[in-house]
C-alpha cells in the first residue's frame, strides 16, 4: 500500500518550487509529510456537540463560521462578496496539501458526477471478480502481473481490500445498501432493467446539480479564473483505446446517462485522426478521442484567490485551526438548539481557543467520520452503545495521486503540435490527468518548455491507503504512453506520490446534516466533491435558512420536507434567486435534525430518542 508520502530528491523538489511556486503552494508538492496524515488517527478529526454551560457575553462578536474544504471556503467567499463580509470567518487546519481536494485531478465532467456503479466496470459484481482475479494472478505469476499493470491501460484499478472489509462489519450494510441503489438506478446493466424512473435516480439530481456550476460562477463575476471549459488550447477529452464497436448493447455509463439527463448535457464530439495528430496524440494508441465541450477543469490554486478575496472584503481567514467541539444552547423549551460557540485546537501548538458563533457551516472531508452528541450525564444507552453519531456510515475509497514535472527540450522537439496534448484534461474511466502549470525556462542556455501535471485514479475499498498498482498503471499508461514521454527531447520527474482517500456513503453522493438551527454540515462526497463544490456552497446556505425557519416555527416539518424535496427555497442568504429545482431531501439526514436537543436537553426521553434514531 502507499502508506507514505513519496517525494522526489530534494534538488528536484527545490527546482519544481522555483519554476512552479504557485503549484507548490497550492499542493504543498514535494513538501507533504507522512506525519501530516495524523488527522486520520482515531480522535484527531472527530467533532463533539456539547451543551454550552457559559453565559454569552453580549459584547463578544459572533461570527458566521465556515470550516474545512471547498464547499465551506466557497460559501465564505460568496458571503464575503455578496453579504455581511465583516462577520465571515473561514478556518482550516493547515494541512490542505494532503486533502482529498488537492489530491483530485480537478476535472469538471458532468457524467462523472454520479455513483460509481453507473459503469459496469466499476459495479460490485465486476469489482469482486477483478479483485479475485488479480489476487490469483499476482500470486501465480507476479512478473507477468506486473508487466500487465505497466502496459495495459484498460486495467480496472478499482478493487476491494478484503481484510479491511472483513474487519469492519458496519461496511457490509453500507455495501448492501449501495447495491440496492445500483439495482434501482441501473438494474443489471441491460436496458430496461433499472427499477427507478430516470428522474428518480441519484444521478439525475447529482448531474443537474453539478451543471449549475458555470451559471453560479457567472453570477459571482469573479476577478480571477475559477473554471475553464473545453477550448482549443486546453480540451477536455476522453479516450476510448478501442476502435471496435460492441456486437451487442450492454448498458454502459454513457447510455444510462443519456436516458437520465439527455444527450445535450453530456454532449461529446468525436475528433478525427487528423485532429488527434494535430494535438500530438497517436491515434493508434488513444483510439477514438472525444471532446466534452460542456466540461473542463478547475484551477487548483483557486483556494489562494478565494482566501485573498475573503480578507480583501473584510472577512477573516485562519489556518492551523481544527474544529473539535460545537457548543449549543437549548431553544424552544429544549425542543431544538442553536450553536453558540465552537472550540478549536491548533494542531501545531496544541493551544485551545473558542469563538462565538452566529452560524456554522462545515465540510471536513473523509477523515471526519464522527459527529457525536456528548451529554454531561451519560445515559445507559450511550454507555452501552457509545455516543450518538449523527453521520451515516462512510467508507474510504482511496485513489493514488501524483504530480509530475515534464521537461521538453525545444531544440529537439520543434513541432508545436506535440506540446498541445500536455495542456489537455484527459480521462479514461476513473483515470485522469491535467496540466497544473506551464513555463518556458532556459536550462544550460537551451530553451525548455516545462509542464506541471497531475494524474490520479483508482479506488481501493475500504482502505485509506491506495494500491501501488494504481499509481504505476496511471503513470505508465495513461500518462507516459498517452503523452509519449519517451519521445527524444522529453524527460520527466515524479515530484510526489501519495494516497488520496475519499469518503463514500451508500448513495455515493453527498449527505447533509443540520443538527442545530444555525448549523449545516456536508460529508460523504466520494469522488464528486470538486464537480459539485460550487453549487454545494449555495445549497448549504439554502438549507441552513430553511432549518432556521423550521426552528423558529415559521414553517412546519411538512413544509420543510416539501421545500427540500422540490428544491423550492424562498430565499438564499447572500444569493439572488434560487438555482435549485431537484429533490435534495433524499440526501438530507432527517433523523438527526433534532437529535442533539433530544439527547442534551430532553433528559427523560433519551431512550425514545435512541430508539427513533436506530
N, C-alpha and C positions, 0 to 999 in steps of 0.2 A: 504493500500500500504506500501511497505518497503521504506519509505522516510527518514529513519535514518540509520546510520551505527550501527549495534547491535554488541556489543562485550561481551566477557566472563568477569567474575570478574577479578580484577587486578592480583590476585595471579596466576590465570590460564594463563593469557597473559604473565606474567613475566616468569613462568615456561616454556611456549612454546618457548619464546625467548632464554632461556638458552639452551634448548635441540636442537632447530632448528633455530639458529641465521641467517643462510643463507636464510631460508624461510621467516623469519620475515622481513629481509632487503628487499627481493625481492618483497614481497606483502604488506609490512607495516602491517602485520597481527596483528590484535588486537589494532593497533595504529591509523588507519584511523579515521578521524572525519567527522561528517556530514558537518561541515563548509568547508571541502575540496571541496565539491560539488558546491561551489560558481561559479566555472568555467562554470556551466550550466546556470547561470543567464544571462539575456539579456545584451549584451555588453561586457561580460567577455572573450569570446573566439571568437571574431569577428575580422577579418583581413581586413584592407583597403589598396587599391592600390592608391597611390597619386604621383603627379609629384615631382621629386626631384629638388628643386629650387637652391640648393647649388652647387658650383663648386667642382669637385672631387680633392682631394689632391693627387698629383701624388706619394707622398711618403707613403701614407696610404696603409697598407696591405689589399688586397681584398681576402676574404675567400670563399671557397666552403661550403656554409651553409646548414646543414641538421637539420630539426626541427621536433620533435614530436615522433611518435610511431615506431613500429618495422621496417617498410619499410625504414624510414629515418635513423634509427640507423644502420641497416644492410648496407645501402648504404654508410654511413660514414665509417663503419668498412671495407668494401670492398675497398674503395678508400685509406684508411689509409694503408692497407696491400699491395695493388697492384697498387697504383697510387701516386699522389702527396700528401703525408701524411701531410706535413707541412702546407698545405692550408685547411685542414679539420677542420671544427668547427661543432660539434654536440651540440644541445641545447634542453632542455626540461624545463617544468615549475615546476618541483619538486613535483608534486602530482601524480606520476605514480601509487601509491598504489590504487587509486580509478579508474584507467583506465579500458577500455574495455580489454586491453591486459592482465592485471593481474587478471581480473575477469573471464576470459575464462579458462575452463579446457583445457589445452594445447594439445589437441589431434590433430594428423595429420591423417585424414581419407579422402581418395580420394573422395569417393562418397558423402561425406557431403559438399564438396566444390562446391556447386551448389545452385540455387534458392530453397527456402524452399518449393515452390509449387510442387516440384518433388515427394513429398509424398502426397498421397491423404488425409492423416490425418492432414496435415498442409496446404492444399489448402483452398482458401477463402470460398467455399461452406460449408465445414465441420467445419471450424473455426467459421463461423457465426452461424451454428447450435449449436455447442458446447457452444458458448457464451450465446445464448438464453437459452439453456437447463440448464446450470449451474446457470444462474441468477434466473430462476424459481425455481430450486431445492433448491438453497441456501435460498431463502425466504420462501419456503413452508415447508422445513424440514431441518433446519440447522444442528441439531445433526447428522442426517443420512448423510448429505452432507459432514460434517467434517470427519466423520468416513470413508467415501469413499476416501477422499483425503489422509488420513493416511494409508490406506490399499490397494489401487488399483494402482499398478504400471503402468497400461495401461491408466490412466487418462491423457488426452491430455492437456498439460499445455501451450497451445498457445491460446490466446483469444484477444478480442478487448475491449478496454475501450471506450464505445460508447460516453460518454460525451466529452472526448478529441477529438475523431474523428469529432463529430459534431461542435466542437469549432474551427476546423482548415480546412476550405474548400479546402485549397491547397492540402490536403492529399487525397481528393476524386479523383482528376485526377490521382494522383500517384497510388491509388488503382486500378482504371480502367486500367491504362497502365500496371500495374503488371498482371492483369487478362488477358489482351490481350497477353502478353508474355507467360503466362501459357497456354493459348489456343493454341498458336503456338508451344510451346515446348512439352507439354504433352497431349494436347487435353482434353478429358473428362475422363481421367484415364482408358481408354479401348484401347487395342492395335489397332493401325491403325487410331486413331482419331487425332493424332498430325498433325498440318499443316506444321511444319518445318521438313526438312530432318535432321537426327541426326547431321550431320556436321554443320548445320546452327544454332544449339541451343546454348544458353548461356552456358549450362553445358559442351558442347563439348570443348569449349575454356577454361572454368574455371578449369575443372578437369585435362586436359592436362597441363594447366599452373601450377597447384599445383604439378603435377607429376615431374616437373623439379627440385623440391627441393633437393632430395638426390644427384643428379649429380652436382648441383651447389655447394653444401656443400663439396662434394668430391673434386672438383677443388680448393676450398679455402684451403683445408688441414689445418683446424683449430687445434690449440693445445688443445682445450677444446671441450667437447661433446655438440653439439647443438641439435641433434635429435637422438633418438634411435627408431629403428624399432622393430616390434614384435619379441620377442625371448622367450626362455624357462623360463627365470627368470621373465620377465615382458611382458606379452602377451597383444596384442591389441584385445579386444573381443567385440562381440555383443551378447546380449541375446534375445531370441525370446519370452520367457514367455509363449510359447504355443507349444504343440507337434502335433496339428491338422493341416492337410493340407486344403487349401481352396477348396471348392467344385466347384468354377468357377474362371476363371483367370481374375482378375481385375489388371490393370497395376500399380503395386506398384513402389516404388522408385528404387529398385534393378532391376526390369525388364526393366524399361526405361533406367537405367544407362548402362545395358548390351547392349542395342540397340545403345546407343550413343558412348560409349568408349570401348566396348568389355568386355569379362569376365576376361581377364588377369589382367587389371589394377585394378579392384575391386574384385580380387580373394578372396574367402573365403574357409576355411577348417573347416568342422564340427568336434567338439570334441565329443568323445564317453562319455557315462555316467561315465565310469571309469576314463577318463582323467579329467572330471569336478570334480569328487570326489578327485582326486589326487591334485587338486588345491584348495581344501577346499570348493567347491560350493555344494549346494544341487540341484541335477538335477530336482527334483520335483518342485522347485521354479523357477529356471532360465530357465527351458525348454531346448531348444536346443542352446547350446553355439557354436559360430563360431569364429574362429580366422581370423583376417585380416592380412595376412603375409606381405603385402606391406605397411601397416600403422603402426603408432606408436605414439609417443608423443615428445613434445619439453621440454627441461629442462627450467623451468620457471624462473630460476635465471641467464639465459644466458646473460641478458642485462648487468649485472655487469661485466661479462667476456668481452663482446664487448667494453664497455666503457674503460676498462683497456687496451684492445687491441689497441684502437684508441690512447690513450695517450702514450703508450709504443712505438708506431711507429712515434710519433712526432705531432700528432693531438691534438686538444683541446676539452674538454667536459665542458659544462656549464649547471648547474641546476638553478632553480629559474629564468628562462628567458622565458617570454611569448611573443610570436610574436604578435605585434599589427598592424604594418604598413609596407608595402612594397613600397619603393620609386623607381620610374623608370624615365628614361630619354628617349626622342624620338630617334629612329634610322630610317634610310632610309627615311628621309624627313617626319617623323611623321607617316609613314605607320605602323611602328612597334615600339616596345620599349624594353629596357633591364633594369633589376634590377640593381641598383647601390648601394643601402643601404637598411638595414632593421632596424626597430625601435623595441625595446623591453621594457617591463615593468617587474620589479621584483615584483611578486605577494605578497611578504612578506613586502618589504620596500616601494614599490611604485616608486622606482627610475626608471628613463627612460634613456636609452642609445641607441646608434646607432652603427652599424657595416657595414663596406664597404663589398660589395658582388661581387664575380666573378660568382657564380651560386647559385641557391636556390632550395632546394628540401624539400617539406613539406608533412607531413601525420599527421594531427592534431586531428583525432578522431571524434566521433559522436557529441561532444558538439560544434564543429565548423561547423556551418551551413551557414555562411555568409562570402563571399569573394567579397567585393564590390569595385567599382571604384568610387573615391571621387574627382571630379574636383574642382578647386578653384572657378570657376564660375558655379553656378548651372543652368542647362538647365530647360526649362519649364517641360520637361518630367520627370526629376528627382525630381522636386518639387511636381509634381502630383503623380507620381508612386513610388517615393523613389529611392535610388541609385540602380545601376545595379548590381545584384548579379550574379556572374559568375558560381555559383554552382546550380545544379539541386535540386529540392525539395527532402528532405530527412526526413524520419520519424523515430522515435525511435521504436525499438523492444527490450524490456527490459527483461532480464533474472534475476534470483536470483543466487547468488554465495556465497559459504561459505567454510570456512576452518575448518577442524575437526581434533582434536587430539585423536588418538586411543591408548589405553594402553592395552597391552597383558601381563598378569601375566604368566611367563613361568613356574612357579611352578604348575599352574593349567592347562595351555594349553601346553601340551608336544608334541602334534602331529605337526610336522614341516609343514605338508601339509596345515594346517589351515592358516599359515602365508602367503602362496604364493598368495592367492587371493588379499591381500592388495597391492601387487605390480603391479597388472594388471591395464591397461587402459580399463575401461568398459563403454559401451554405450548401451542405449536403446532409440531409437528415438532421440530426441534432449536433452536427459538427459545423463550426463557423470560424471564419477569420475575417478581420477587418483591419484597416490602417488606423493607427493612432496618431501618426505624425510623419512628416516628410521634410528633409533638409538637403540642400546642396552644400557639400563640405569639401575642401581641398585636403587631401591626405598625401603627404610627401610630394606636394606640387601637382598632384593628379586630381581632377575633379571627380568626386563620387556623389551619387545620389543615395541618401540613406533613408530607410523606412523603419518606423517602429510599428510592428504588427502584434496583434493579439489573436490567439486561437484558443478556443475552448470547446469542450464537448464531452459526452459520456454521462453515465448515471449509474452509480453503484448504490443499490438499496440494501439495507438501511444504514450503511456505513457513513461516517462523517469524513472518511478519507477516500480519495479516488484510487481506482485501479491504475497501476503504472501502464498497463496496456493501452488505456485510453489516450494518455499523453503521447505515447510512442506512435500510435496509429494516426493521431491528428497531425503530429509533426512530420511523419514520414510520408504520408499520402496526401491528405487534404491540403497541407501547407507546402511541403517540399516538392511533391510531384506535380501538384496543380500549378504552382508558381515556377516550376522548373528551376529550383535553386541550385542545380548542378550545372547550369549554363556557365561557360567560361566568362569570367569577369564578375560573377555574382558569388558572394560569400555571405555567411550568416552566423550569428551567435545567439544562443538561447540565454536571455538575461535572467529569467526566473521561471520556475515551475512550482505550482502549489495546487492543493486541493481547493475546490470551490463548492461548498456544501449548500444545498437548497433544502428548504423545509416544505414538505407536501402533506396535505391532508387527503381525506378520502375523495374529495371533489377535485383535487388537482387545480384548485383555484383559490382565490383569497377567502379569508374568513375575517369578519368584522365583529368586534365585541365592544359594547358600550356599557360598562358596569356601573357608571355613575352618570348623573345628569349632565355633566360637563367634561366627560372623558370618552374618547373613542380610540380603539387600537386596531391595527391591521396586522395579520400574520398569515402564514401558510401559502405564500405566493408561488412557491416552487420555482420554475424557470421562466415565469412570465412577469416577474416584478418590474423589469425595465420597460417592457412593452406596454404596461398599464400604469406606470408610475405617475404620469401627468393627470389623467382622469381620476386616479385613486385619491390624489390630494384634494381635488374638488369634492369628490364623493364623501370623504371623511368629514369635511366641513358641513356638507348637507345632512349627513346622518347625525352629527352632533347637535345641529339645530333641532331636528325632529325629536331627538332624545330629550332635549331640554324642554320642548313643548309638552312632551308626554309627562315629564316630571312635574311641570307646573300645572298640570291638569287642563291645559288648553286644547289638547287633542286626546282622544280615547286610545286605548290599546288597539282597537279595531282600526281606527283611522291611521295610527302609526303603521300597522301592518299593511294596510292598503297603499299607503304612500310609498313604503319600501317595495312593495310588490310591483307597483306600476312606475316606479322611478318618478313619482309626482311630488316634487319638492317645491313648496310655495315660495321659498326664499333661501338663498345660499349666501352665508356671510362672505363678504369680500369678493362677491361674484355677481355678474349681471346675467340674468336669465337662468334657465335650467337646461343643461345639455343632456340630461338623462331621461330615458323612457323605458328601460328594461326592468326585469324582475331582479331586484337585489336582496329581496327577503331571504331567498334560498342560501345566501352567503352570510346571513346575519345570525349571530348566536343568541337566539331568543331566550334560551333557558337561563342565561347568565345576566340578563338585563337588570334584575333587581337582586341578584344573589348577594352582593356584599352587604346591602342593607339588611337582608333577612338574616344573614349569619352574624353580623356585628351588632345589630340594634334590636332585633326581634328575638330575644333570648328564648322565649317559650316555644317558638316554632322552628327551632333549628332542625329537629328530626324531620318535620314536614318538608322543610326546605331541602334537606339532603335527599329525601325520597323523591321529591319533584324533580330535582336535578338529574338523578340517575334514571 
